[in-house]
Amino acid sequence: MKTAYDPNVSRFFVHQDRGYFNFFKSVLDHPSYATYYVYDTATTELCGFACFQFLEGIVFLKHIVVDNRVRGNKIGTILLNSAMADIKSTLSISNHLFQLHVFEKNSRALSWYLSVGMEPLDCTYWYDLKSAVANAIFTDDVGPLSFFTKSDDFGFEQLYYGDTYIGTLLAGQTLIVKNQELLKELNLLATAMANRSLSSIGYISQQKLEFELVDKALLMSKPINELELV
């Protein structure tokens, strides 16, 4: 299965990282999450799934995945319809919102969400720092032996340089910078990239920045009781 539609974005979704598997396992029986599945009745193969998170006043679609081989058969629509019907029958949702993130370049999905009446509220900018880091000037005071990682509760590797937190390493090859201050210290990121043999380095922001924009994740919203999936 594939969860990212575009290679430019998918390089920041390294799903083989064990942290992702630990996260998905942790939400299966978590009271604040619900996961729904669609199977092929003939082969019993999994065709898709959708994972929802229940926040205060919000039903948030965390993930929806449909097998590439069966896309175009309205499996996503069936999945969402069935899931929302079950959620409506089990939760008190009279004033809840249905929300999700969708990438702006994913025009097909974006058009569908707009067609069912959802509206964009906000956006998150995804940046590729690789070219900016590659042009950074190295300084002698950055010691490569001072880089180390610590695992968080899900097993994601968090990268540090001494006492400075840098960000999350995914599958040992992608770095998502979490420390905004490091955008002013690209030489440190350049050393980290060389030291760890990173293939991708990115940053996610709520603000427009002067870096290479990969895409924008739009926050879509709609009151549950007004949502009619078609």
N, C-alpha and C positions, 0 to 999 in steps of 0.2 A: 504494500500500500504506500501511498504517497500523500504527505500532508502539505507540502509546499508546491505551488504551481509553477514557480519561476526559479531557474537556477541562481539568479541574482539574490533571491531571498532565501532559497533553500540551503545555501551554504551556511546560514546562521541557524539552521535547525538540524543539528547533528543528532538524530534520534537514536543512533546506536549507542550513545552515551548511557551508561548504566543509571545515571541520575534520572533520565526520562522514564526508564522502566520502573524504578523505585517509586517515582511520583505516581505513575498510572496505577501501580499495585496499591499504593496507599489510599487512593480515592475510591477504590471499588466498594469498600464497605464503610466509607466515611459518611456521617450523617449530613454533611454540608455539600455532598456531591451526589450525582446520579448519572449512570452511564447506560445507554440504550444501544441495542445491536440489531442489525439486519443480516439474516442468513439466507443463502440459496437453499430452498427446501429440497431440491433434487440432490445437491452435493453436500449439503450442510456446511459449506464454506462460508466464512465471514465475508460479507459484502461491504459493510460499513459500520461505523459506530459514532455516537455523539455523547459528549461528556458535558454535563451542566454543573455549575456551581451556584449554590443558593446563598445569596448575600441578603443583607437587610433591605427588603423592598425590591430586590433585583433577582431575576433568574438569568444567569450569565452563561452563554454558550462558550465553553472553554475550547473544545475541539470538536470538529466534525470531519470525518474521513470517509471517503468512498473509494473502493477499489477502482483503479484506473480502467480495468477491463470491462467494467459495467457502468461507467459514467454515461450520462445521457438518457438513462432509463428512469429518471425521477426518483431514484432511490433516496437521495438526500431529502427530497420533499416528503416522501413517505416516512422516512426516519424522524424528521422534525415534527410532522403531524402527529405521529403515534406518541412521540415523547411528550409533546406539549399537552396532548389529551390526557395522558397519565398524570403529568404534573398538575394540571388543573383539577384533576379528580382527587388529588392527595394533599394539596397545599391550599391554604387560605391565601389566594392571590388576587383578590379584588382590586388592589391598588399596586400590584407589582409591575415592574418594567421587564421586558425581554431585551437583553443587550448582548452584543458580540463585537469582535473586531474583524474587519475584512480589509485586505490589502487593496489599495486604490487601483493598481494595475490588474487586479483580478476582475476584469470588467464583467465577465459573465456572472460571477457570484454577486458582485456589487449591483448589477442591474436587477438581479432577482430579488435581493433584499429591498431595493428601492421599490420594486413592483408590488411588494406586499405591504408597503406603507411605512417601512422603517426610515428613519431620518438620521443623518450624521450629526453627532454632537461635538466631537472632538477628534483629534488625530495624533498619532505617535509617529515620529520620524525615525527611520532606520538609515544609518549612515555606514559607509564603508571607509575605514580609516587607513586602509592598506597603502594607498598612493601617498597620502599625507605623511604617514609614518616612514615610508621608504625614502622620502626627501628630507627627513629630519637629520640634524647634525649630531653625530655621536660626540659624547664627552667622556673624558677618562675617569670621571668620578662615579660612573655607573658600573658596579661590579656584578658581572653575570652570575657569580657563584652565590649571590645573595637572594636569588629568586627561589621560592619554594611554594608548595601547594598544601592546602588543608581541605579535607572533605567536609561538606556540610551534612545536614541530616538526611538528605536524599542520595548522597554519594557524589554530588557535583564537586569538581575540583575547583577551589577558589585560590587564585594566584596572588601571591604577595611578593613585595620586594622589601625586605626588612620589616619595618612596622607599617609600610604603606600597602594598603589593599588596592589591587589593580582591577580584578574582575573574575569572571567565570570562564574556565577552560572546558570546552566541549570536545569529547573524544580525542583529546590531546592535540587538536589541530586548529581549533577555532577559539579565539578569545573574544568575549563580550566584555568590553570595558565598563565597569560600574562606578569608577571613581572619576567624577567630573573634573576634578583638579588636574588629572593626568592629560587632559586635552591641551594643557599649557606646557606639558613636559613630554613631547613626542619622542624625545631622545630616549627616555626610559622605556617607552613602548617599543621603539625600534630595537633596543637591546633585548627586550623580552621576546620580541618576534624572532630575532636571530637565535637567541638562547634556547627557545622552545621549538624552533622549526615550525612556526605557525603558518598555515596557508591562508587564513582569513582573520581579520580583526575588525570588529564593528562596535558601534555605539548606538544606543536607543535613547531618544530624547523627546521631551514634550515641547521643545523649542526648535526653531529653525537655526541651523548652524552652518558655518562655512566649510562643510565637508561634502564628499560625494554622496548624494542622496540615492539610496537603493529603492526605497518605496515609502509610502505612508500607510499606516494601519488606521483605518477610520473606525471610530467608535459609533456603532449604530444602535438605535434605541426605538422601542415601540411599547406602549402599554399592552400588557398581556391580553386584556379583554377586547382590545381592538385588533389583535393580530389574527389575520385569516390567511393561512398558508395555502398557496395554490400551485 
